[in-house]
Amino acid sequence: MDFRHVVAFTLAAGAFLPAQASAQEEPSQPVPSQRFKLGMSDGCFRYIGDAVEFVGRFKAGSYVGVSMITVGRDGLPTPAADEDRTPAMDLPAWTSPSPYFWFGPATSSRDYSISFSPRAAWGSSAIVTICGRQSPPGN
């Protein structure tokens, strides 16, 4: 390889490297999100899939119950004692002996976002149940 070929190769490689670096700075994947609406008959929404953020409307004063069970690689639900992810919501937690994580009361009538932590489990399917009610859950 003579000098001209080395210079041409170096210039071509230099032009390619910045494009590679900028491509790595982009977000790796969007947040899997799911809009929901509570059912009229029981006030709940049920979902099976890989979404990690749920967005739905709650009325002021509502209490929100959230349950999530990860589906293992074997296709079976994870036992409750082994569940790694817990729901998070921008409302205070409400203590209850229920198997649901309760949040509330909602401060205003608007869309609220429910997510799960840790997010390291993205891509894992889960069985999610979200319920709403106008009275505090029993303690």
C-alpha positions in Angstrom: 0.0 0.0 0.0 1.5 3.3 -1.0 1.2 6.7 0.9 -1.9 7.8 -1.2 -3.8 4.7 -0.2 -2.9 5.1 3.5 -4.1 8.7 3.5 -7.3 7.8 1.7 -8.0 4.9 4.1 -7.3 7.1 7.1 -9.6 9.8 5.9 -12.4 7.3 5.1 -12.0 5.7 8.6 -12.0 9.1 10.3 -15.3 10.1 8.5 -16.9 6.8 9.6 -15.9 6.9 13.3 -17.9 10.1 14.4 -21.0 8.6 12.9 -20.5 5.5 15.0 -20.0 7.5 18.1 -23.1 9.6 17.6 -25.2 6.6 16.9 -24.2 5.1 20.3 -25.5 8.3 22.1 -29.1 7.8 20.9 -31.5 6.1 23.3 -31.4 2.4 23.0 -35.1 1.8 23.0 -38.4 3.6 23.7 -40.2 2.9 27.0 -42.9 0.2 26.3 -46.1 2.1 27.2 -49.8 1.1 27.4 -52.8 3.4 27.7 -55.6 1.9 29.8 -59.2 2.5 30.8 -60.8 0.8 33.8 -63.6 -1.6 33.1 -67.2 -0.5 33.9 -68.2 -3.7 35.6 -65.3 -4.1 38.2 -63.3 -0.9 37.9 -60.1 -2.8 36.8 -57.9 -3.1 33.8 -56.0 -6.4 33.0 -53.0 -6.8 30.8 -50.5 -9.4 29.8 -47.4 -8.2 27.9 -44.1 -6.4 28.1 -45.2 -2.8 28.7 -43.5 -1.1 31.7 -45.5 2.1 31.8 -49.3 2.4 32.0 -51.1 5.7 31.5 -54.8 6.2 32.4 -57.2 8.7 33.9 -58.3 8.7 37.5 -60.8 11.1 39.2 -59.8 13.3 42.1 -60.0 11.3 45.4 -59.5 7.9 43.7 -57.4 5.1 45.2 -55.4 3.0 42.7 -54.5 -0.6 43.3 -51.7 -2.2 41.1 -50.6 -5.8 41.0 -47.9 -7.2 38.8 -46.6 -10.7 38.3 -43.6 -11.4 36.1 -44.0 -14.3 33.6 -40.8 -16.3 33.7 -38.9 -17.7 30.7 -40.7 -21.0 31.4 -44.0 -19.2 30.7 -45.2 -19.6 34.4 -46.0 -16.7 36.8 -43.2 -15.8 39.3 -44.2 -16.6 42.9 -45.2 -13.4 44.7 -42.3 -13.9 47.2 -39.8 -13.9 44.2 -41.2 -10.9 42.4 -38.4 -8.3 41.8 -40.4 -5.4 40.4 -42.8 -3.2 42.3 -45.2 -0.5 41.0 -44.4 3.2 41.3 -46.9 6.1 40.9 -46.8 9.8 41.6 -49.2 9.4 44.5 -48.5 8.5 48.1 -48.6 4.8 49.0 -51.6 3.6 51.0 -51.0 0.7 53.4 -53.3 -2.2 53.0 -53.1 -6.0 53.6 -54.3 -6.5 50.1 -52.1 -8.3 47.5 -52.3 -5.0 45.5 -50.0 -2.0 46.0 -52.4 0.8 46.8 -51.8 4.5 46.0 -54.0 7.5 46.6 -56.0 9.5 47.0 -55.5 11.1 43.6 -55.0 14.8 44.0 -56.8 15.9 40.8 -58.8 14.4 37.9 -56.1 13.8 35.2 -53.9 11.1 33.5 -51.6 9.3 35.8 -48.5 7.2 35.0 -47.8 3.9 36.6 -44.4 2.3 36.1 -42.4 -0.6 37.6 -39.0 -0.7 39.3 -36.4 -1.9 38.7 -36.6 -1.3 35.0 -33.8 -3.8 34.4 -36.5 -6.4 33.8 -37.7 -4.7 30.6 -38.6 -7.2 28.0 -40.0 -9.6 30.5 -43.7 -10.2 30.1 -46.0 -9.6 33.1 -49.6 -10.0 34.2 -50.7 -6.5 35.3 -54.0 -5.6 37.0 -54.9 -2.0 37.8 -58.0 -1.1 39.8 -59.5 2.1 40.9 -62.0 2.9 43.7 -63.5 6.0 45.4 -63.1 4.8 49.0 -59.9 3.9 50.8 -58.9 0.2 50.7 -59.5 -1.7 54.0 -56.6 -1.7 56.4 
